[in-house]
């Protein structure tokens, strides 16, 4: 019989540290991007050196193309690499065209920059259009002593570097699912917090003042934008990605969650405008009043609980049932107060419809 040794705790601790390090690696996709960029730039530099002249005279341009190709997803790296090369070609042609009619001078530089900036806005060049300006200046000033050789080497080396970068991306494709999961969880919590703040504001016999509502209104825009960008990057990363099949189910689930939370963001925005805009002390006609305010509060709190319970695209069925019950009580109350009043209670009815739309998104309806 073997006796316990101290190696078992050490092994478990080592595994725990390795798992934690791996999680941090997945949560920070820029680390992997930095490593891919560094490797691609180094390989491109070596390739540039071993190429024949005039390419080997300017090997430092190859890493530029490699960096462009490794700072995004596989699909985007291919597109942006060829856009960058296209922009460089256009910029070089602009420089050579101006050089034919004007000697290098302040005037020729001004003309080249002006034309290149205009060309950089060409839609086919996309975000890489700014390379046209850089290329035009390099070709006009640095390449003036070797007009043909420099231009060819510059364009060719960036293209070679881009191909190296694309190859590195294909071998080690980015798939930032973990980072996107974190951003979606942050969005989910922020939306639920906003609903709770609205409910807390209604938890009184007196409607809040505009200033009190301002204190309860969260800045959701940056959280929503970041989660949308992160989810879009994850979706784009799945294209032309050899790792995508292994994580196909996780990718689909994340896409569904992003879609559901996108609808939820819209609903929470609508509810925030309805509640804070029409249930205020400074208004003569309140949207809910004392009779409806507790029911709206309960529906909002139930909806916040459903949002927090969301796993993937769907919320917990029991949490959704609570929202439906609270919303139905609110709907019946709205109908009753309408029947005994000249007011149409339009905002209260719109609140019911908004929560129902949110429930449908979280319930997969």
N, C-alpha and C positions, 0 to 999 in steps of 0.2 A: 504493500500500500504506500502510495506516494504521500509525502508530507507537504502541507501548504508552504509556500514560499512567498517572499515579498514581491516576486516577479508578477504575480497576478494583479495586485493593485496597480503596479507600475504599468502593466500592459493595458489595463482598463483606462488608466489616466492618459496614456499615450493615444489610445483610440479616441478618447473624448476630445483631446486637443486637436487630433487630426480632423475629426468631424466638425469641430468648431471652426477650424481654419478653412475647411472646404466650404462651409456655409458662408463664411465671410467672403470667400472668393466668388461664390455665386451671387452674393448680395451686392458686390461691387464690380460690375462688368467692365468698368474702365481699367481695372488692373489687368484683366486678360487682354483688353484692347492695347494697353501699353506694351505688354509682352509681345503680342503679335506685331505691333508696329516696329518695335526694336529689332526683332528677328528679321522681318521683311526688309527694313532699311539696311541692316548689315549685309544680308544676302545680295540685295540690289547693288550695294557699294562694290562688293567683290565682283559681281557680274560686270559692272561698269568698268572696273580696272582691267579685266581680262579681254574686253572687247577691243577690236583694232581701232587705230586712229581714224577719225578725230574723236570717236566716242570716249576712248580712254583718257583723252585730255581733259574731259569734263565729267568725271565719274560721280561727282557730288549731286548731279541732277537726278540720277536714278533713285536715290532714297526719297526724293520728293514724291515721285509717283507711287512708291511703295507705301508711304504714309497715307496718301489719299485713299488708297485701296483698302487699308486695314483699319480705318477709323469709323467704319460703318458695317452694316450687314452685308452678307454675300451678294444679294441681289442689288443692293444700292452701290456696293463697291464697283461692280462691273459697269453700271450706268455712269457713276460719277467719274470713274477712271477715264472712260472714253469722252465724257464731257470735258474733263480737264485737258486731255490731249487735243480735243477739238478747239478749245479756247486758246491753247498755246499756239496752235497752227494759225488761227485767225489773228492773234496778236502779232505773231511773227510776220504774217503777210502785211498787216497794217504798217509795221515798222519798216519793212523793206519797200513798201509803196511810197511812204513818205521820204525814205532815204534816197529814192530815185530823183526826187524833185528838189530836195533841200539838204544842204550839208548839216551835219550834227551841230545843233545850236539850241539856245533856249526856245526859239520859235519851233523848231522841229520836235523838240520834246513836248512842248505844250500841245502841238497838233496831234502827235501820236497818242498822248494821254487822253485828249478829248475824244478822238475817234474810238480808241479802245474802250473807254468808259461807255460810250454809246453802244458799241458792239457787245459789251459784257451783259447788257440787258436782253440779249437775244434769248428767247424762250428755250431753244434747243440746248443751250449751254447750261441751263438750270442754275444751281447754286455755285457751279464752277466757273461762271462767267468772269469772275474777278481775276482768274488766271490770265485772261487776255491782256489786261493792263500790265501785269508783271512780265509776261512774255514779251510784249511790245518794247518795254523799257530795256529788258535784258538784251534783246536782239539788236536794238538801236544803239545802245551804249557799249555793252561788254562785247558784243559780237561784231562790232564794226571792223575789226582788223581781219576777221575771217568770216565774211558774210555768209557764204554757203555752208562751210563746214560747221560753224557754230550753230546755225539754225537747225541743220540736220541732226547734229549731236544732241542738242537741247530737246527737240521733239522726240527723237528716237530713244533717248535715255529715260525720259519721263514715261514713255510707253512701255519700255522694258521694265522699269521699276513698278509700274502699275500691274503688269502681268505677274511679276513676282508676288506683289501684295495680294492679288486675286488668288494666286495659288496657295499662299499661306492661309487665306480666309477659307478656301475650300477644304484644306486639310484640318483646320481647327476653327470651324464656323462658330460665330457667337450665337447664343440662344439665351437671352437674358430673362428667363422665366421667373427666377427667384426674385430679382429686383422688381419686376413688374408686379408680382404678388404682393410685395411689401407696399408698393404705391397704391394698389387697389385696396388693401386693408386700411391704409391711412385714410383714403377717400371714404370708405365705408364708415369708419369711426367718426370722421368729421361730419358726414351727413347726419348720422344718428345724433351727434352732439347738437347740431343745429335744431333738429326736431325737438330735442329735450329742452333747449333754451326757449323755443317758442311755447312749448307746453308750460314751462315754469312761469313765463310771462302771463299766461292766462290763469294761473293758479291764485286768483285773487278776486275779491268782489268788485274791484275797480280796474278798469282798463289801464294798461301802462301808458306812460307819456311817450312822445316820440324819442326823447333822450334815453328813456329806459329801454326802448326797443333797440336803439342804436347800440347799447351796451350788450344786447343779446344777439346781435347779428354778427355771425362769423364771416371771416374773409375766406370764402370757399374757392374763389376763382383760381388761385395758384395751385391748390390741391387737385382740383378737377383737371386743370391743364396738364399738370405733371403726370397724373395717372393716365390721361388720354395719350400723351406722348409715349409713355412707357409701354402701354398696351399696343400701340401702333408699331413701335419698334420690335416688340416681341412677335407680332403677326408678320411683319416684314422679314424678320430674321428666320422665320420658318421656311421661306421660299429658297429653293436651291440649297438646301441644308441637309446634309447626310445624317445629322442628329435628330432631325424633325420627326422621323418615323418612330424613333424610340420614345419620344415625348409627345406623340400625337394626341393622346387623351388629355394630358395636362394642358397642351396648347389649346385644344377645343374648349376645355372647361374654363380656361382663363379668358378666352374670347367671349364666351357666354356671360361670364361674370362682368367683364368690362362693358358689354352691351346693357346688361341689367342695371348696373350702377350708373351708366350714362343716362338711362331713363329716370332713375332715382334722383340723379343730380338735377334734372330738369324739373321733376315734381317738387323737390325740396325748394328749389328756387321759386317756383310758382307759389307754394304755400307760404314761403317767407314774405313774398310781396303781398299776398292776400291778407295774411294775419297782421303784419306790422303796418300795412298801409291803411287798413280799414277798421281795426280794433284799437283805437287810440283815444286818449282823454280829450284831445282837442277837437274831436268830431262830434257833431250833434247826433248824427245817426250812426250807431255802432253796427258793425257787421254781425256780431253775435249777441251781445248783451248778456245780462246775468243768466238768462235761461239757457242759452246755448254754449256759453263760454266753458263750463265744466265738461261738456260733452266733446267739444273740439279739443280741449286739453287731453282728455282720455284717449281720443283717437290718435292724436299726435304722439303720445307716449307709447301707445301700442305699436304704431308705425315705426317709431325709433327702435323698439325692441325687435321688430321683424328685420329691420335693416341690419342691426348688429348680429342677428342670427344667421345672416346669409353665408352659405358655404357654396362656393362656385356661383352658379347663377340663381340658385333657389334658396329661399329662406326656410326656416323651420316651420313645418306645417301647423304646429300648435300656435306659434307666434302669429302666423298669417290668419289663423282662425280668430285670434283675439282682436286683430285689426278689423277683420270683417264684422265681427260682432259690435265693436265700438262704432264703426262707421255706419252700420245699419241703425243703431240707436240714434246717432246724430241725424241720419236721413229722415227717420220718422219724426224726430223732434222738429226738424226744419219744416216738414210738411204741416205739422200741427200749428206752429206759430204763424205760418203763412196763411192758414185758413182763418185765423182769428185776427189778422192784421192787414192793413193796407200796404205794408212794406213787402217787397218781393224777396228779400233775403237772398239776393243774387250771390253775394260773396260766400255766404254759408253753403249754398248749393254748389258753387264752384269748388269749395274746399272738399266737399264730399266726393265730387268727381275726380279731383286731383289725387286724393288718397286712394281711391279705387284704381286709378291708373297706375299708381305706384305699387299697389298690391298685385295687380295683374303682371307687372314686370318681374316681381320677385317670386311669383307663383308659377312662372312659365306658361301663363295663359296667352 
